[in-house]
C-alpha cells in the first residue's frame, strides 16, 4: 500500500508543473505575438523572406521571454550569470530549430509561412519549456 503522503505530494508536484506550464504558455503567447508581429511586418511591408523575418522575430522575442520566465514563470533565484547563458543556449537551440523548421516547411515544402510558423512554434515551445524548467532556471536546491 502506498505511503499516505505520496499521493498528496504527487498531486502538489503535478499542480505546480501545470501552473508553471500555464505561466510559460502565457509568457510565450506574449513573446510569440511579438515574434509574429515582426514576421508579418517584415514579410508584408519590408519584402523580407519568411525565414530571416521569423528568425529575427524569434531573436527579439527571446529577451522578453527571459525576463518574464525568470521572474514570473519559474520564480528562479538562479543568478543571472548562470541562468542567462543557459537561457541563451536554450534559445539559440530553439532558434536553430525554428530556422530549420521554417526552411523545411516554408521554403522546401512550400507550406504557407504562417501555417509553417504555427507548426514550428508548437514544437519549439515544448523544447524550450523542458530545457528552461529543468536546466536554465532550476534553483540550486531543486532535485
C-alpha positions in Angstrom: 0.0 0.0 0.0 1.4 3.4 -0.9 2.5 5.8 1.8 -0.4 8.2 2.6 1.9 11.2 2.0 2.9 10.1 -1.5 -0.4 10.9 -3.3 -0.7 14.5 -1.9 2.9 15.1 -2.7 2.5 13.9 -6.3 -0.7 15.9 -6.7 1.1 19.0 -5.4 4.0 18.5 -7.9 1.6 17.9 -10.8 -0.3 21.1 -9.9 3.0 23.0 -9.6 4.1 21.7 -13.0 0.7 22.6 -14.6 0.9 26.1 -13.1 4.4 26.6 -14.5 3.3 25.3 -17.9 0.3 27.7 -17.9 2.5 30.6 -17.0 5.1 29.6 -19.5 2.4 29.5 -22.2 1.1 33.0 -21.2 4.6 34.4 -21.3 5.2 32.5 -24.6 2.0 33.9 -26.0 3.2 37.5 -25.4 6.6 36.7 -26.9 5.0 34.9 -29.8 2.7 37.8 -30.5 5.9 40.0 -30.7 7.6 37.4 -33.0 4.6 37.2 -35.3 4.2 41.0 -35.5 7.9 41.2 -36.5 7.4 38.4 -39.0 4.3 39.8 -40.6 5.6 43.3 -40.8 8.9 42.3 -42.3 7.3 39.9 -44.9 4.4 42.1 -45.9 5.8 45.6 -45.6 9.5 45.3 -45.9 9.6 42.5 -48.5 11.7 40.1 -46.4 11.7 36.3 -46.9 9.9 34.4 -44.2 12.9 32.6 -42.9 15.1 35.6 -41.9 12.0 37.5 -40.8 10.9 34.7 -38.5 14.5 34.3 -37.2 14.8 38.0 -36.3 11.4 37.9 -34.6 12.5 34.9 -32.6 15.7 36.6 -31.6 13.9 39.8 -30.4 11.2 37.9 -28.5 13.7 35.8 -26.6 14.7 38.7 -24.4 11.1 39.3 -23.3 10.9 35.5 -22.7 14.0 35.6 -20.4 12.8 38.4 -18.2 9.2 37.1 -17.8 10.1 33.5 -17.4 12.8 34.0 -14.9 10.7 36.2 -12.7 7.1 35.1 -13.3 7.0 31.5 -14.6 9.8 29.8 -12.7 10.4 32.4 -9.9 14.1 31.4 -10.2 16.7 32.6 -7.8 19.5 31.3 -10.0 21.9 34.2 -10.5 21.8 35.9 -13.9 25.4 34.9 -14.5 24.2 31.2 -14.5 20.7 31.5 -15.8 21.2 33.9 -18.7 23.9 31.8 -20.5 21.8 28.7 -20.1 18.7 30.5 -21.3 20.6 31.9 -24.3 21.9 28.4 -25.1 18.4 27.0 -24.9 17.0 29.9 -27.0 19.7 29.5 -29.6 18.9 25.8 -29.9 15.3 26.9 -30.3 16.3 29.5 -32.9 18.1 26.8 -34.9 15.1 24.6 -34.7 12.9 27.5 -35.7 15.1 28.4 -38.7 15.3 24.7 -39.8 11.6 24.1 -39.4 10.7 27.3 -41.3 13.2 26.4 -44.0 11.8 22.8 -44.4 8.2 23.8 -44.2 8.1 27.2 -45.9 10.9 27.0 -48.4 11.2 23.3 -49.3 7.7 22.0 -48.8 6.0 25.4 -49.8 3.7 25.4 -46.7 2.2 28.9 -46.2 4.7 30.8 -44.0 2.1 31.4 -41.2 1.0 27.8 -41.1 4.6 26.8 -41.0 5.3 29.2 -38.2 2.4 27.8 -36.1 3.8 24.2 -36.5 7.3 25.3 -35.6 6.1 27.3 -32.7 4.4 24.4 -31.1 7.4 22.1 -31.4 9.9 24.8 -30.2 7.6 25.7 -27.2 7.7 22.2 -25.9 11.5 22.1 -26.3 12.0 25.4 -24.6 9.7 24.6 -21.6 11.6 21.4 -20.8 15.1 22.9 -21.0 14.2 26.1 -19.2 12.4 24.3 -16.4 15.0 21.6 -15.7 18.2 23.4 -16.7 18.1 27.2 -17.2 16.0 28.3 -14.3 16.3 25.3 -11.9 17.2 26.5 -8.4 20.3 25.3 -6.8 18.4 23.3 -4.1 16.0 21.6 -6.5 16.3 17.9 -7.1 
